[in-house]
Amino acid sequence: MALKQVAEELGFDEKELEKKALRAFIISELRRIKAEKACILLRYKKYGVKSVNDLFKLIEKDIVSDIDVHDDLIKLDYLEHIEKKLISLLKNLKIE
């Protein structure tokens, strides 16, 4: 079903409906990213890790090996990058 058709059926302005759909999509992606980050960080809960910085502190203190957590660090870095992009997009999305 086309955006134009949905807008007409619901009595919405097409541009406004498009913005609301984008907002909903971005929020959904943010939730997914945050959940994925939480799942990764949960692996290190026994060390009290709640953030990427906490994980780096464990490496600095030689509590965990950077080799052992390398893949998780790369994934977390990527997820944080995407999260920042999504937050920026959400802030720039003007909805009346």
LUMKOLVEX-317836 format. One record per residue (C-alpha): residue number from 1; residue in three letters; y, z, x. Coordinates in Angstrom, 3 decimals, padded with zeros to 6 digits, m for minus. Layout:
BEGIN
REC  resi  resn        c2        c3        c1
REC   NUM   ALA         Y         Z         X
...
This chain:
BEGIN
REC  resi  resn        c2        c3        c1
REC     1   MET   000.000   000.000   000.000
REC     2   ALA   003.389  m000.978   001.401
REC     3   LEU   006.203   001.471   002.048
REC     4   LYS   008.506  m000.503  m000.233
REC     5   GLN   006.045  m000.277  m003.112
REC     6   VAL   005.577   003.478  m002.688
REC     7   ALA   009.341   004.006  m002.524
REC     8   GLU   009.830   002.023  m005.729
REC     9   GLU   007.012   003.855  m007.517
REC    10   LEU   008.400   007.263  m006.571
REC    11   GLY   012.056   006.361  m006.940
REC    12   PHE   012.896   007.014  m003.280
REC    13   ASP   015.128   005.081  m000.950
REC    14   GLU   012.827   003.120   001.375
REC    15   LYS   014.608   004.273   004.562
REC    16   GLU   014.548   007.898   003.439
REC    17   LEU   010.835   007.701   002.633
REC    18   GLU   010.216   006.143   006.039
REC    19   LYS   012.049   009.009   007.762
REC    20   LYS   010.125   011.613   005.772
REC    21   ALA   006.846   009.920   006.651
REC    22   LEU   007.812   009.854   010.337
REC    23   ARG   008.771   013.525   010.193
REC    24   ALA   005.433   014.434   008.590
REC    25   PHE   003.559   012.401   011.209
REC    26   ILE   005.440   014.001   014.117
REC    27   ILE   004.845   017.501   012.733
REC    28   SER   001.152   016.709   012.291
REC    29   GLU   000.914   015.475   015.886
REC    30   LEU   002.724   018.581   017.152
REC    31   ARG   000.182   020.779   015.382
REC    32   ARG  m002.683   018.794   016.891
REC    33   ILE  m001.193   019.021   020.396
REC    34   LYS  m000.587   022.771   020.078
REC    35   ALA  m004.145   023.316   018.832
REC    36   GLU  m005.577   021.319   021.730
REC    37   LYS  m003.496   023.313   024.227
REC    38   ALA  m004.642   026.560   022.620
REC    39   CYS  m008.310   025.511   022.916
REC    40   ILE  m007.892   024.824   026.624
REC    41   LEU  m006.028   028.079   027.280
REC    42   LEU  m008.656   030.006   025.309
REC    43   ARG  m011.129   029.272   028.123
REC    44   TYR  m009.048   031.530   030.361
REC    45   LYS  m008.407   034.283   027.814
REC    46   LYS  m010.430   036.798   029.835
REC    47   TYR  m007.763   036.465   032.546
REC    48   GLY  m004.911   037.010   030.087
REC    49   VAL  m003.733   033.397   030.313
REC    50   LYS  m001.317   032.366   027.565
REC    51   SER   000.472   029.458   029.244
REC    52   VAL   000.178   026.859   031.968
REC    53   ASN   002.335   029.076   034.179
REC    54   ASP  m000.160   031.920   033.761
REC    55   LEU  m002.911   029.556   034.855
REC    56   PHE  m000.934   028.557   037.951
REC    57   LYS  m000.470   032.255   038.790
REC    58   LEU  m004.254   032.709   038.722
REC    59   ILE  m004.611   029.841   041.170
REC    60   GLU  m001.920   031.282   043.454
REC    61   LYS  m003.714   034.636   043.467
REC    62   ASP  m007.057   032.888   044.171
REC    63   ILE  m008.561   034.334   041.005
REC    64   VAL  m009.625   030.856   039.920
REC    65   SER  m010.041   027.739   042.028
REC    66   ASP  m007.661   024.854   041.502
REC    67   ILE  m010.690   022.590   041.797
REC    68   ASP  m012.350   024.357   038.858
REC    69   VAL  m009.289   024.109   036.604
REC    70   HIS  m007.978   020.733   037.794
REC    71   ASP  m009.033   018.765   034.706
REC    72   ASP  m007.588   021.394   032.378
REC    73   LEU  m004.300   021.440   034.305
REC    74   ILE  m004.004   017.659   034.102
REC    75   LYS  m004.750   017.713   030.366
REC    76   LEU  m002.297   020.574   029.737
REC    77   ASP   000.410   018.794   031.701
REC    78   TYR  m000.127   015.660   029.632
REC    79   LEU  m000.130   017.610   026.357
REC    80   GLU   003.082   019.425   027.273
REC    81   HIS   004.722   016.101   028.130
REC    82   ILE   003.754   014.661   024.740
REC    83   GLU   004.823   017.867   022.984
REC    84   LYS   008.304   017.633   024.529
REC    85   LYS   008.591   013.991   023.461
REC    86   LEU   007.572   014.827   019.901
REC    87   ILE   010.031   017.730   019.702
REC    88   SER   012.812   015.466   020.959
REC    89   LEU   011.917   012.785   018.418
REC    90   LEU   011.862   015.358   015.643
REC    91   LYS   015.298   016.672   016.615
REC    92   ASN   016.729   013.149   016.671
REC    93   LEU   015.287   012.208   013.285
REC    94   LYS   018.125   012.505   010.791
REC    95   ILE   016.927   013.256   007.283
REC    96   GLU   019.478   013.625   004.507
